[in-house]
């Protein structure tokens, strides 16, 4: 079995950077670390949870993916719109996870919370699962 978490992160971040979601956040889409004092809105790939995956198609990895969206209010409209665009872009997509084979990526839920003590700063947590097969 192989851990494909690095390839998965690269594929998700690249896919979001190349799509319409990128324009919604001014191209501010990052891996696990966003630059200090990043301008809102921005997107950050969460820390992965990866487990072995095996099927008749082969062996690979099961990925629990979290994409974080950060935006300023005054309401949740902007963060919800960006999170919805992330879901539309990734759910059931055929993003390339080179050199692996992506069996599927599915949206499992979104949660919006306040980001800080500041009343108008919001954080959307978009959860997805994916399976990859390969070396």
N, CA, C and O of each residue as an XYZ file, in Angstrom:
540
protein
N       0.841     -1.180      0.000
C       0.000      0.000      0.000
C       0.884      1.240      0.000
O       2.033      1.202      0.438
N       0.336      2.323     -0.491
C       1.095      3.567     -0.546
C       0.243      4.722     -0.023
O      -0.979      4.729     -0.173
N       0.902      5.683      0.585
C       0.246      6.884      1.079
C       0.306      7.933     -0.028
O       1.383      8.402     -0.395
N      -0.845      8.288     -0.546
C      -0.924      9.231     -1.656
C      -1.331     10.637     -1.209
O      -1.810     11.429     -2.021
N      -1.148     10.946      0.054
C      -1.646     12.225      0.570
C      -0.965     13.429     -0.083
O      -1.627     14.439     -0.321
N       0.318     13.355     -0.378
C       1.016     14.473     -1.007
C       0.479     14.717     -2.420
O       0.208     15.858     -2.794
N       0.328     13.654     -3.197
C      -0.212     13.795     -4.554
C      -1.641     14.333     -4.528
O      -2.030     15.119     -5.392
N      -2.412     13.911     -3.545
C      -3.796     14.374     -3.427
C      -3.837     15.867     -3.127
O      -4.606     16.603     -3.746
N      -3.015     16.321     -2.180
C      -2.976     17.749     -1.853
C      -2.584     18.572     -3.066
O      -3.225     19.576     -3.377
N      -1.549     18.155     -3.739
C      -1.101     18.893     -4.934
C      -2.203     18.973     -5.983
O      -2.408     20.024     -6.590
N      -2.906     17.877     -6.196
C      -3.967     17.848     -7.202
C      -5.136     18.758     -6.818
O      -5.655     19.485     -7.665
N      -5.548     18.727     -5.566
C      -6.673     19.554     -5.121
C      -6.317     21.032     -5.204
O      -7.098     21.821     -5.736
N      -5.160     21.422     -4.692
C      -4.755     22.831     -4.715
C      -4.627     23.309     -6.164
O      -5.106     24.394     -6.495
N      -3.998     22.530     -7.020
C      -3.834     22.906     -8.425
C      -5.182     23.032     -9.116
O      -5.396     23.969     -9.885
N      -6.089     22.107     -8.855
C      -7.424     22.135     -9.450
C      -8.178     23.405     -9.048
O      -8.810     24.048     -9.886
N      -8.109     23.762     -7.769
C      -8.786     24.974     -7.302
C      -8.133     26.235     -7.879
O      -8.831     27.192     -8.215
N      -6.805     26.243     -7.994
C      -6.105     27.396     -8.562
C      -6.463     27.625    -10.028
O      -6.498     28.767    -10.488
N      -6.727     26.554    -10.757
C      -7.007     26.658    -12.186
C      -8.478     26.921    -12.496
O      -8.818     27.216    -13.641
N      -9.346     26.823    -11.510
C     -10.771     26.981    -11.763
C     -11.304     28.337    -11.360
O     -10.544     29.225    -10.973
N     -12.606     28.493    -11.451
C     -13.263     29.767    -11.136
C     -13.173     30.128     -9.656
O     -13.307     31.298     -9.299
N     -12.949     29.139     -8.793
C     -12.816     29.403     -7.357
C     -11.646     30.357     -7.106
O     -11.717     31.200     -6.211
N     -10.590     30.231     -7.874
C      -9.403     31.059     -7.700
C      -9.732     32.548     -7.812
O      -9.204     33.358     -7.049
N     -10.586     32.906     -8.740
C     -10.977     34.298     -8.909
C     -11.755     34.853     -7.726
O     -11.704     36.050     -7.443
N     -12.474     33.976     -7.038
C     -13.265     34.412     -5.884
C     -12.391     34.814     -4.703
O     -12.817     35.587     -3.844
N     -11.158     34.285     -4.659
C     -10.247     34.572     -3.534
C      -8.966     35.252     -4.008
O      -7.965     35.262     -3.291
N      -8.992     35.810     -5.188
C      -7.812     36.509     -5.697
C      -6.592     35.618     -5.845
O      -5.461     36.083     -5.708
N      -6.820     34.308     -6.130
C      -5.713     33.366     -6.289
C      -5.065     32.931     -4.992
O      -4.048     32.237     -5.011
N      -5.640     33.330     -3.857
C      -5.055     32.981     -2.550
C      -5.557     31.595     -2.121
O      -6.478     31.469     -1.314
N      -4.923     30.568     -2.683
C      -5.236     29.175     -2.370
C      -3.913     28.522     -1.990
O      -2.962     28.520     -2.772
N      -3.864     27.969     -0.785
C      -2.612     27.483     -0.220
C      -2.714     26.007      0.175
O      -3.800     25.437      0.273
N      -1.535     25.415      0.397
C      -1.468     24.080      0.978
C      -1.812     24.177      2.457
O      -2.671     24.968      2.848
N      -1.151     23.384      3.271
C      -1.490     23.335      4.696
C      -1.154     24.622      5.446
O      -1.715     24.865      6.514
N      -0.249     25.454      4.914
C       0.163     26.678      5.599
C      -0.148     27.893      4.733
O       0.324     27.997      3.601
N      -0.932     28.797      5.265
C      -1.157     30.080      4.597
C      -0.108     31.062      5.111
O       0.325     30.957      6.259
N       0.306     32.021      4.272
C       1.257     33.022      4.755
C       0.686     33.783      5.953
O      -0.524     33.980      6.055
N       1.563     34.202      6.848
C       1.139     34.959      8.017
C       0.433     36.235      7.570
O       0.863     36.900      6.627
N      -0.657     36.567      8.260
C      -1.459     37.762      7.955
C      -2.005     37.760      6.531
O      -2.029     38.799      5.871
N      -2.446     36.589      6.055
C      -3.015     36.483      4.710
C      -4.253     37.349      4.587
O      -5.071     37.431      5.504
N      -4.375     37.989      3.446
C      -5.536     38.824      3.162
C      -6.754     37.930      2.935
O      -6.660     36.904      2.262
N      -7.887     38.322      3.494
C      -9.137     37.605      3.288
C      -9.786     38.085      1.998
O      -9.634     39.251      1.633
N     -10.511     37.207      1.297
C     -10.716     35.791      1.582
C      -9.554     34.946      1.052
O      -8.827     35.352      0.145
N      -9.403     33.756      1.649
C      -8.433     32.797      1.133
C      -8.881     31.383      1.469
O      -9.778     31.167      2.284
N      -8.223     30.419      0.810
C      -8.515     28.990      0.977
C      -7.224     28.304      1.405
O      -6.138     28.632      0.925
N      -7.363     27.343      2.319
C      -6.214     26.561      2.778
C      -6.608     25.088      2.820
O      -7.674     24.737      3.326
N      -5.753     24.241      2.294
C      -5.947     22.789      2.350
C      -5.653     22.330      3.773
O      -4.625     22.701      4.339
N      -6.523     21.542      4.347
C      -6.343     21.085      5.726
C      -5.389     19.917      5.850
O      -4.976     19.323      4.854
N      -5.046     19.600      7.077
C      -4.176     18.452      7.333
C      -4.919     17.173      6.965
O      -6.061     16.978      7.383
N      -4.287     16.311      6.196
C      -4.984     15.133      5.686
C      -5.065     13.986      6.688
O      -4.249     13.862      7.601
N      -6.073     13.161      6.480
C      -6.172     11.870      7.154
C      -6.220     10.845      6.024
O      -7.156     10.835      5.224
N      -5.216      9.993      5.967
C      -5.093      9.025      4.875
C      -4.979      7.625      5.450
O      -4.215      7.388      6.386
N      -5.741      6.704      4.887
C      -5.730      5.317      5.340
C      -5.582      4.394      4.123
O      -5.829      4.817      2.994
N      -5.182      3.145      4.347
C      -5.061      2.211      3.236
C      -6.418      1.962      2.573
O      -7.457      1.991      3.231
N      -6.390      1.720      1.275
C      -7.591      1.412      0.510
C      -7.275      0.242     -0.400
O      -6.238      0.221     -1.063
N      -8.174     -0.735     -0.429
C      -7.983     -1.893     -1.297
C      -9.319     -2.295     -1.894
O     -10.334     -2.361     -1.201
N      -9.300     -2.562     -3.195
C     -10.497     -3.030     -3.888
C     -10.066     -3.969     -5.008
O      -8.877     -4.246     -5.169
N     -11.018     -4.451     -5.769
C     -10.679     -5.325     -6.889
C      -9.895     -4.568     -7.962
O      -9.241     -5.185     -8.803
N      -9.958     -3.224     -7.937
C      -9.214     -2.385     -8.890
C      -7.742     -2.262     -8.530
O      -6.916     -1.950     -9.387
N      -7.409     -2.507     -7.264
C      -6.030     -2.380     -6.836
C      -5.909     -1.838     -5.427
O      -6.880     -1.794     -4.672
N      -4.699     -1.426     -5.088
C      -4.409     -0.903     -3.754
C      -4.093      0.582     -3.841
O      -3.574      1.072     -4.845
N      -4.421      1.288     -2.759
C      -4.150      2.712     -2.764
C      -4.442      3.346     -1.430
O      -4.146      2.785     -0.375
N      -5.038      4.545     -1.491
C      -5.296      5.329     -0.283
C      -6.725      5.850     -0.259
O      -7.306      6.188     -1.290
N      -7.268      5.903      0.939
C      -8.554      6.555      1.212
C      -8.197      7.887      1.872
O      -7.417      7.913      2.824
N      -8.759      8.995      1.375
C      -8.409     10.327      1.852
C      -9.615     11.025      2.470
O     -10.675     11.113      1.850
N      -9.452     11.512      3.674
C     -10.416     12.429      4.279
C      -9.804     13.811      4.102
O      -8.800     14.142      4.732
N     -10.416     14.610      3.243
C      -9.876     15.904      2.848
C     -10.712     17.001      3.489
O     -11.938     16.912      3.545
N     -10.035     18.035      3.970
C     -10.723     19.212      4.489
C     -10.147     20.429      3.773
O      -8.932     20.618      3.723
N     -11.032     21.245      3.224
C     -10.646     22.504      2.604
C     -11.231     23.616      3.467
O     -12.437     23.648      3.710
N     -10.381     24.526      3.927
C     -10.810     25.618      4.801
C     -10.962     26.889      3.976
O     -10.096     27.228      3.170
N     -12.070     27.583      4.188
C     -12.329     28.853      3.518
C     -12.455     29.927      4.596
O     -13.202     29.757      5.560
N     -11.734     31.022      4.437
C     -11.767     32.129      5.391
C     -12.239     33.383      4.672
O     -11.730     33.708      3.599
N     -13.216     34.101      5.256
C     -13.731     35.321      4.633
C     -14.307     36.257      5.685
O     -14.638     35.851      6.799
N     -14.414     37.505      5.301
C     -14.969     38.550      6.156
C     -16.450     38.710      5.840
O     -16.863     38.519      4.696
N     -17.250     39.057      6.839
C     -18.688     39.255      6.714
C     -19.054     40.529      6.008
O     -18.315     40.969      5.127
N     -20.159     41.138      6.355
C     -20.754     41.122      7.683
C     -21.603     39.877      7.969
O     -21.889     39.595      9.133
N     -22.002     39.144      6.965
C     -22.762     37.915      7.175
C     -21.950     36.751      6.623
O     -20.806     36.941      6.210
N     -22.517     35.559      6.609
C     -21.811     34.383      6.104
C     -21.915     34.245      4.585
O     -21.459     33.244      4.032
N     -22.495     35.209      3.912
C     -22.748     35.088      2.469
C     -21.482     34.779      1.660
O     -21.482     33.860      0.841
N     -20.410     35.535      1.885
C     -19.201     35.347      1.091
C     -18.552     33.999      1.383
O     -18.214     33.270      0.450
N     -18.374     33.656      2.642
C     -17.730     32.381      2.974
C     -18.582     31.212      2.469
O     -18.041     30.208      2.007
N     -19.896     31.336      2.555
C     -20.790     30.267      2.069
C     -20.718     30.149      0.549
O     -20.747     29.042      0.012
N     -20.623     31.282     -0.147
C     -20.524     31.257     -1.613
C     -19.228     30.599     -2.074
O     -19.222     29.796     -3.007
N     -18.137     30.950     -1.410
C     -16.850     30.358     -1.776
C     -16.840     28.864     -1.455
O     -16.367     28.060     -2.258
N     -17.357     28.493     -0.293
C     -17.421     27.070      0.078
C     -18.262     26.287     -0.927
O     -17.900     25.174     -1.311
N     -19.374     26.863     -1.349
C     -20.233     26.215     -2.343
C     -19.493     26.032     -3.667
O     -19.643     25.000     -4.322
N     -18.698     27.023     -4.062
C     -17.909     26.912     -5.286
C     -16.839     25.827     -5.164
O     -16.559     25.120     -6.133
N     -16.235     25.691     -3.968
C     -15.267     24.618     -3.730
C     -15.947     23.262     -3.902
O     -15.409     22.371     -4.559
N     -17.124     23.112     -3.311
C     -17.871     21.856     -3.434
C     -18.184     21.574     -4.896
O     -17.946     20.466     -5.376
N     -18.721     22.573     -5.617
C     -19.069     22.379     -7.032
C     -17.852     21.996     -7.859
O     -17.957     21.192     -8.786
N     -16.697     22.567     -7.529
C     -15.481     22.288     -8.279
C     -14.927     20.887     -8.014
O     -14.416     20.240     -8.928
N     -15.024     20.419     -6.777
C     -14.377     19.150     -6.408
C     -15.304     17.936     -6.381
O     -14.868     16.837     -6.725
N     -16.560     18.098     -5.985
C     -17.462     16.954     -5.841
C     -17.653     16.250     -7.181
O     -18.038     16.876     -8.169
N     -17.386     14.963     -7.209
C     -17.493     14.130     -8.415
C     -16.597     14.594     -9.556
O     -16.871     14.286    -10.716
N     -15.533     15.330     -9.248
C     -14.642     15.812    -10.307
C     -13.690     14.702    -10.733
O     -13.541     13.688    -10.051
N     -13.062     14.917    -11.857
C     -12.081     13.957    -12.355
C     -10.697     14.595    -12.363
O      -9.950     14.480    -13.335
N     -10.366     15.272    -11.258
C      -9.075     15.932    -11.208
C      -7.949     14.917    -11.336
O      -8.033     13.818    -10.789
N      -6.892     15.285    -12.060
C      -5.770     14.358    -12.220
C      -4.906     14.317    -10.969
O      -4.489     15.358    -10.461
N      -4.640     13.122    -10.477
C      -3.762     12.925     -9.327
C      -2.555     12.144     -9.857
O      -2.375     10.962     -9.565
N      -1.755     12.833    -10.627
C      -0.653     12.225    -11.348
C       0.352     11.571    -10.414
O       0.727     12.220     -9.438
N       0.810     10.382    -10.615
C       0.517      9.424    -11.673
C      -0.538      8.404    -11.251
O      -0.594      7.304    -11.800
N      -1.355      8.758    -10.298
C      -2.327      7.834     -9.719
C      -3.643      7.844    -10.477
O      -3.871      8.671    -11.361
N      -4.495      6.913    -10.111
C      -5.855      6.882    -10.643
C      -6.794      7.277     -9.525
O      -6.811      6.643     -8.470
N      -7.585      8.333     -9.750
C      -8.583      8.782     -8.783
C      -9.856      7.985     -9.030
O     -10.427      8.031    -10.119
N     -10.297      7.251     -8.007
C     -11.524      6.473     -8.144
C     -12.758      7.325     -7.895
O     -13.823      7.055     -8.451
N     -12.624      8.338     -7.076
C     -13.769      9.200     -6.810
C     -13.445     10.204     -5.728
O     -12.600      9.968     -4.864
N     -14.141     11.342     -5.792
C     -14.048     12.347     -4.755
C     -15.473     12.825     -4.483
O     -16.203     13.185     -5.406
N     -15.853     12.825     -3.227
C     -17.238     13.129     -2.859
C     -17.298     14.099     -1.693
O     -16.558     13.968     -0.718
N     -18.179     15.062     -1.804
C     -18.424     16.021     -0.733
C     -19.200     15.324      0.378
O     -20.178     14.627      0.109
N     -18.767     15.508      1.629
C     -19.460     14.885      2.763
C     -20.106     15.897      3.697
O     -20.892     15.522      4.566
N     -19.778     17.200      3.526
C     -20.435     18.207      4.344
C     -19.640     19.492      4.454
O     -18.441     19.531      4.181
N     -20.340     20.552      4.865
C     -19.715     21.854      5.098
C     -20.234     22.409      6.409
O     -21.421     22.302      6.715
N     -19.340     22.999      7.178
C     -19.721     23.658      8.433
C     -19.138     25.064      8.421
O     -17.977     25.255      8.060
N     -19.937     26.045      8.812
C     -19.466     27.427      8.896
C     -19.451     27.838     10.356
O     -20.428     27.663     11.086
N     -18.301     28.397     10.767
C     -18.150     28.853     12.146
C     -17.546     30.258     12.132
O     -17.022     30.706     11.111
N     -17.622     30.948     13.270
C     -16.907     32.220     13.414
C     -15.425     31.887     13.503
O     -15.032     30.902     14.129
N     -14.609     32.722     12.867
C     -13.184     32.431     12.831
C     -12.438     32.962     14.054
O     -11.499     32.322     14.527
N     -12.833     34.094     14.556
C     -12.136     34.697     15.694
C     -13.167     35.351     16.605
O     -14.372     35.175     16.428
N     -12.687     36.090     17.560
C     -13.591     36.848     18.424
C     -14.250     37.981     17.649
O     -15.253     38.539     18.095
N     -13.695     38.322     16.494
C     -14.275     39.354     15.642
C     -15.606     38.849     15.088
O     -15.660     37.765     14.508
N     -16.649     39.601     15.254
C     -17.991     39.151     14.888
C     -18.180     38.885     13.395
O     -19.068     38.116     13.026
N     -17.383     39.489     12.536
C     -17.650     39.367     11.103
C     -16.600     38.557     10.338
O     -16.464     38.726      9.126
N     -15.869     37.699     11.009
C     -14.887     36.856     10.356
C     -15.372     35.405     10.428
O     -15.681     34.896     11.506
N     -15.435     34.750      9.268
C     -16.019     33.409      9.196
C     -15.062     32.393      8.578
O     -14.137     32.737      7.842
N     -15.319     31.141      8.904
C     -14.483     30.016      8.496
C     -15.421     28.888      8.072
O     -16.228     28.412      8.869
N     -15.310     28.464      6.812
C     -16.076     27.311      6.326
C     -15.137     26.111      6.268
O     -13.993     26.216      5.824
N     -15.637     24.987      6.718
C     -14.869     23.743      6.726
C     -15.582     22.780      5.775
O     -16.650     22.255      6.089
N     -14.974     22.560      4.611
C     -15.560     21.711      3.569
C     -14.886     20.339      3.655
O     -13.666     20.234      3.530
N     -15.679     19.298      3.867
C     -15.138     17.940      4.017
C     -15.461     17.098      2.786
O     -16.575     17.132      2.261
N     -14.462     16.345      2.341
C     -14.608     15.463      1.185
C     -13.889     14.145      1.459
O     -13.027     14.074      2.335
N     -14.241     13.117      0.717
C     -13.495     11.863      0.753
C     -13.082     11.520     -0.670
O     -13.761     11.885     -1.631
N     -11.962     10.814     -0.796
C     -11.477     10.404     -2.104
C     -10.726      9.084     -1.964
O     -10.242      8.729     -0.889
N     -10.644      8.374     -3.075
C      -9.870      7.137     -3.124
C      -8.941      7.209     -4.337
O      -9.344      7.609     -5.429
N      -7.688      6.811     -4.114
C      -6.713      6.751     -5.193
C      -6.105      5.354     -5.248
O      -5.974      4.674     -4.230
N      -5.740      4.945     -6.458
C      -5.106      3.655     -6.686
C      -3.797      3.933     -7.413
O      -3.750      4.802     -8.285
N      -2.742      3.214     -7.071
C      -1.476      3.368     -7.779
C      -0.328      2.866     -6.930
O      -0.517      2.307     -5.849
N       0.869      3.082     -7.452
C       2.085      2.600     -6.775
C       2.261      3.194     -5.417
O       3.235      2.884     -4.730
